Amino acid sequence: MKKRTGNIWRGKNTLPQKNPLIYVVKIFSFIGRPLFILIIVLLKVIDFLVSAVKITFKKTLEIRNKIRFPKYSIPKINIVLLKISSPKIVFPKIRIQFKLNFYLKLISLLIIFGGSYFAGRYFFINIFKDLPEPNKIELKNQSQTTKIYDRNGILLYKIYRQKNQTAISLIELPLFVKQAVIAIEDKDFYNHPGFSLKGIFRAVYQNVFKNKKSGGSTITQQLIKNTLLSPEKTWRRKIKELVLSLMVEKRYSKNQILEMYLNVVGFGGSAYGIEEASQQYFNKSAKDLNLAEAALLAGLPASPTKYSPFGSNPLAAKERQFLVLQRMFEDGYVSETEKITAENFLVKFTPQQIDIKAPHFVMYVKELLVQKYGEEIVEKGGLEVYTSLDLSIQENVQKIVKDEIQKLGNLKITNGAVLVTNPKTGEILAMVGSKDYFAKDIDGNVNVTISERQPGSSIKPITYSIALENGFTPATLLDDSPITYQIPGQSPYSPQNYDRSFHGKVPLRIALGSSYNVPAVKILASFGVQKMIERGKEMGITSWNNSSNYGLSLTLGGGEVKMIDLAAVYGTIANNGKKINLNPILFIKDSRSKIIEETIFEEGKQVIKPETAFLLSYILSDNSSRTPAFGANSLLNIRDREVAVKTGTTQNLRDNWTIGYTPSFLTAVWVGNNNGSSMSYVASGITGASPIWRKVMDVILKNTDKESFNIPGNVIQIPICQTTASLPCQNCPVIRNEYFIIGTEPKTHCNFQNIPITPTPNEK
């Protein structure tokens, strides 16, 4: 007889070692009496309803054009069926009355017992026929290695589970190790029979009504899932999991279950079990862990890839550790002083040496796979994942970043990142998240391409895309002069240009190409911040979630974005206004070499007009438009190639960007410091991100055909007077060929007299 007192189970289980079906029968026998009582109650209810209702059919037709409404009475129901009366024919009254008590009772019994039979047959045959033995809980399922390849079939990384775990008994572990796991994974572990109704209902609510993935599994259920069942996500497996949880709770004590769980659960990579995890992360036995280390490890099993301190976002591991400590404090396991001390403790990790190529990209792909298929399938399913990465481009880009960052040390720049994509398909060809994934001086494993940073002026094309669809043209004259905005509840806002000067009336083409700040802010003020936020989301920005956080500085980079999102924005422009989601996976095979997922490249969704996309590409590829700010011979100008490019630098010098593209290749580059400290100086177009961008583009474009941006049919090019943005007159001082969407071109001529004409050809 097992007795439960507080959080300790005493006594031994005396159930015989029998087939699992015996346990199922016992479970059903346990609920058999309530089920029988329920059936009797249902029969009584049916008998009452049938006896209470007397059905009478009455037909009445009279020789008058008069309609009588049906009469209702309880418990009798009188239904009058009416027809259009005839003046000559009289039908007799017909009254039919009968009872259905006996027949309804008989049918109800047949339905109830027939349904019960077929339901029971379904459950026993289809759910429990292959139920595993609970005593096999300590045996691990065989696992197969998942492999990630580049687009040419070159192996990048193997994902596998270590087959041999190092077991450790529960009594050897510090108390706070067990408490940390229980606090974050299953706070009611010692008080439930193997499953938690509260947790199940919470998970269903989050999944169905909040569209959020939420787990409701107890530690017992997780143990079952990791040892006895496959990782398939079906109701059939979930029911098995619940039944086996009851059986396991009957067979083993709570402490035995917790010990088995701690010895088999995955903690990331090849570390399975708390002892292996402790050795891998801290190079010590689990019995020597301190509170801070225990809290960090306890937070990993929920999502080892996401919360890994060696993953692309180590901050997530720290945040998870803080959550574990907070739960321990709330449950009374630690005092507030102990909690704060553990939070401030500097955890030192053992260096990880792994055989991996393109590590930032591989970890990015692995996280996507885990989100879709789950940790179990990714680490045990033997998948073959063929990605879009071109390893030859990747290795060249990695070397360029590492070499160039070494040259920028005197500018207080310690890190750089690059993303190369194909705008037509969204394929990621190269992803370099830092100068070196294994660099310890900068937290090199942080993947800057998926981190949020301020984009500076590189975000301006979003602003100008709206302007060009609302009456503005490349020739529209913008006023680059001082202005101050009085915003209620905030300090006055006076935008400044990067060169700290003003340039008077300038064409929109030059304002964008030379990246003047003041005209961009004035344009944004004309149509509002909310419209820019909406357009940004349409083009690919995912981080602008709360519009109240942003003001007019949004067009100068005041809202943080991810590099992968910026690549989607510029890819939309390069792809004639059609947005293509970035996708690093070409196809996936299962362990039997059957393709289970294949990317079908589509045209994408048209989010900006094709003519708007062309005008933006035309401006950004026009060297004369950027010459006033960058000079005629900057690194941004790739001669004999039509390449659109935009730079961006934040006001505090924390982020410097260069993003450029052709119709088939896009390269985004960032330089700065992971800790957010300011650089000492960056001359956009000369130092910082631009040299890296130029060298990467030279490598990519070498031995490729020249391309031009597609000119839509409703775009024309005509000569204009650049000084007035009107048609030229005889004495116009500056004449330039300019592109216009049909209907937006100027209709009047300028009016200059006795001024020599100075034609200015386009540098195309």
Buried (B, 14 or more C-beta within 10 A) or exposed (E): EEEBEEEEBEEEEEEEEEEBEEBBBBBEEEEEEEEEEEBEEBBEEBBEEBEEBBEEBBBBBEEEEEEEEEEEEEEEBEEEEEEEBEEEEEEEEEEEEEEEEEEBBEEBBEEBEEEEEEEEEEBBEEBBEEBBBBEEBEEBBEBBBBBBBBBEEBBBBEBBBBEEBBBBEBEEBBEBBBBBBBBBBBBEBBEBEBBBEEBBEBBEEBBEEEEEEEBBBBBBBBBBBBBBBBBEEEEEBBBBBBBBBBBBBBBBBBBBBBBBBBBBBBBBBBBBBBBBBBBBBBEEBBBEBBBBBBBBBBBBBBBBBBBBBBBBBBEBBBEBBBBBBBBBBEEEBBEEEBBEBBBEBEBEBEEBEEEBBBBBBBBBBBBBBBEEBBBBBBBBBBBBBBBBBBBBBBBBBBEBBBEBBEEBEEBBBBBBBBBBBBBBBBBBBBBBBBBBBBBEEBBBBBBBBBBBBBBBBBBBBBBBBBBBBEEBBBBBBBBBEEBEBEEEEEEEBEBBBBEEEBBEEBBBBBBBBBBBBBBBBBBBBEBEBEBBBBBBBBBBBEEBEEEEEBBBBBBBBBBBBBBBBBBBBBBBBBBBBBBBEBBBBBBBBBBEEEEBBEBEEEEBEBBBBBBBBBBBBBBBBBBBBBBBBBEEEBBBBBEEBBBBBBBBBBBEBBBBBBBBBBBBBBBBBBBBBBEEEBBEEBBBBEBBBBBBBBBBBEBBBEEEEEBEBBBBEEBBEBEBBBBBBBBBBEBBBBBBEBBBBEEBBBEEBBEBEEEEBEEEEBEE
